[in-house]
């Protein structure tokens, strides 16, 4: 169960980072 929570948190964090990067790219163009 703990492993699933860690995996979920990592996926959430990665998706958040990609969202920020994507937003920065859109804002610059």
N, CA, C and O atoms as CSV, one atom per row, in Angstrom:
chain,resi,resn,atom,element,x,y,z
A,1,UNK,N,N,0.837,-1.202,0.000
A,1,UNK,CA,C,0.000,0.000,0.000
A,1,UNK,C,C,0.876,1.259,0.000
A,1,UNK,O,O,0.604,2.222,-0.716
A,2,UNK,N,N,1.918,1.227,0.808
A,2,UNK,CA,C,2.834,2.371,0.881
A,2,UNK,C,C,3.493,2.615,-0.484
A,2,UNK,O,O,3.673,3.758,-0.905
A,3,UNK,N,N,3.845,1.524,-1.159
A,3,UNK,CA,C,4.496,1.638,-2.462
A,3,UNK,C,C,3.580,2.343,-3.464
A,3,UNK,O,O,4.027,3.178,-4.251
A,4,UNK,N,N,2.304,1.996,-3.422
A,4,UNK,CA,C,1.342,2.612,-4.334
A,4,UNK,C,C,1.231,4.115,-4.086
A,4,UNK,O,O,1.115,4.901,-5.026
A,5,UNK,N,N,1.268,4.505,-2.814
A,5,UNK,CA,C,1.185,5.927,-2.472
A,5,UNK,C,C,2.399,6.683,-2.992
A,5,UNK,O,O,2.280,7.795,-3.507
A,6,UNK,N,N,3.579,6.058,-2.850
A,6,UNK,CA,C,4.810,6.689,-3.336
A,6,UNK,C,C,4.749,6.839,-4.850
A,6,UNK,O,O,5.094,7.890,-5.390
A,7,UNK,N,N,4.308,5.783,-5.535
A,7,UNK,CA,C,4.209,5.810,-6.993
A,7,UNK,C,C,3.216,6.881,-7.438
A,7,UNK,O,O,3.474,7.614,-8.392
A,8,UNK,N,N,2.087,6.969,-6.747
A,8,UNK,CA,C,1.067,7.966,-7.071
A,8,UNK,C,C,1.616,9.379,-6.880
A,8,UNK,O,O,1.380,10.260,-7.706
A,9,UNK,N,N,2.345,9.587,-5.790
A,9,UNK,CA,C,2.911,10.904,-5.504
A,9,UNK,C,C,3.937,11.298,-6.565
A,9,UNK,O,O,3.977,12.449,-7.000
A,10,UNK,N,N,4.769,10.334,-6.980
A,10,UNK,CA,C,5.777,10.591,-8.014
A,10,UNK,C,C,5.098,10.963,-9.326
A,10,UNK,O,O,5.508,11.914,-9.992
A,11,UNK,N,N,4.062,10.216,-9.698
A,11,UNK,CA,C,3.340,10.507,-10.939
A,11,UNK,C,C,2.699,11.890,-10.877
A,11,UNK,O,O,2.712,12.630,-11.860
A,12,UNK,N,N,2.141,12.234,-9.722
A,12,UNK,CA,C,1.505,13.535,-9.542
A,12,UNK,C,C,2.542,14.653,-9.651
A,12,UNK,O,O,2.296,15.682,-10.280
A,13,UNK,N,N,3.703,14.438,-9.031
A,13,UNK,CA,C,4.772,15.431,-9.054
A,13,UNK,C,C,5.308,15.629,-10.469
A,13,UNK,O,O,5.520,16.759,-10.907
A,14,UNK,N,N,5.527,14.519,-11.182
A,14,UNK,CA,C,6.035,14.584,-12.555
A,14,UNK,C,C,5.035,15.298,-13.462
A,14,UNK,O,O,5.419,16.134,-14.280
A,15,UNK,N,N,3.756,14.968,-13.312
A,15,UNK,CA,C,2.737,15.605,-14.150
A,15,UNK,C,C,2.659,17.105,-13.846
A,15,UNK,O,O,2.422,17.913,-14.745
A,16,UNK,N,N,2.858,17.471,-12.576
A,16,UNK,CA,C,2.852,18.881,-12.189
A,16,UNK,C,C,4.028,19.615,-12.834
A,16,UNK,O,O,3.865,20.714,-13.363
A,17,UNK,N,N,5.212,19.004,-12.789
A,17,UNK,CA,C,6.402,19.598,-13.395
A,17,UNK,C,C,6.196,19.786,-14.893
A,17,UNK,O,O,6.512,20.843,-15.440
A,18,UNK,N,N,5.661,18.746,-15.564
A,18,UNK,CA,C,5.414,18.838,-17.003
A,18,UNK,C,C,4.395,19.921,-17.312
A,18,UNK,O,O,4.500,20.608,-18.328
A,19,UNK,N,N,3.395,20.074,-16.422
A,19,UNK,CA,C,2.385,21.117,-16.611
A,19,UNK,C,C,3.015,22.502,-16.543
A,19,UNK,O,O,2.681,23.377,-17.341
A,20,UNK,N,N,3.923,22.704,-15.593
A,20,UNK,CA,C,4.612,23.987,-15.446
A,20,UNK,C,C,5.499,24.258,-16.660
A,20,UNK,O,O,5.493,25.365,-17.199
A,21,UNK,N,N,6.256,23.255,-17.088
A,21,UNK,CA,C,7.135,23.398,-18.253
A,21,UNK,C,C,6.310,23.728,-19.492
A,21,UNK,O,O,6.668,24.614,-20.268
A,22,UNK,N,N,5.196,23.004,-19.673
A,22,UNK,CA,C,4.320,23.224,-20.823
A,22,UNK,C,C,3.762,24.644,-20.802
A,22,UNK,O,O,3.705,25.308,-21.837
A,23,UNK,N,N,3.347,25.111,-19.616
A,23,UNK,CA,C,2.795,26.459,-19.477
A,23,UNK,C,C,3.854,27.518,-19.799
A,23,UNK,O,O,3.555,28.525,-20.440
A,24,UNK,N,N,5.091,27.286,-19.351
A,24,UNK,CA,C,6.168,28.236,-19.623
A,24,UNK,C,C,6.455,28.313,-21.117
A,24,UNK,O,O,6.685,29.398,-21.652
A,25,UNK,N,N,6.442,27.170,-21.789
A,25,UNK,CA,C,6.684,27.134,-23.236
A,25,UNK,C,C,5.579,27.890,-23.970
A,25,UNK,O,O,5.854,28.654,-24.895
A,26,UNK,N,N,4.331,27.676,-23.558
A,26,UNK,CA,C,3.198,28.360,-24.189
A,26,UNK,C,C,3.274,29.867,-23.929
A,26,UNK,O,O,2.996,30.672,-24.818
A,27,UNK,N,N,3.649,30.238,-22.710
A,27,UNK,CA,C,3.711,31.651,-22.347
A,27,UNK,C,C,4.817,32.385,-23.118
A,27,UNK,O,O,4.668,33.561,-23.448
A,28,UNK,N,N,5.912,31.696,-23.399
A,28,UNK,CA,C,7.028,32.321,-24.112
A,28,UNK,C,C,6.730,32.501,-25.594
A,28,UNK,O,O,7.212,33.452,-26.209
A,29,UNK,N,N,5.942,31.601,-26.174
A,29,UNK,CA,C,5.665,31.670,-27.607
A,29,UNK,C,C,4.496,32.594,-27.937
A,29,UNK,O,O,4.145,32.753,-29.106
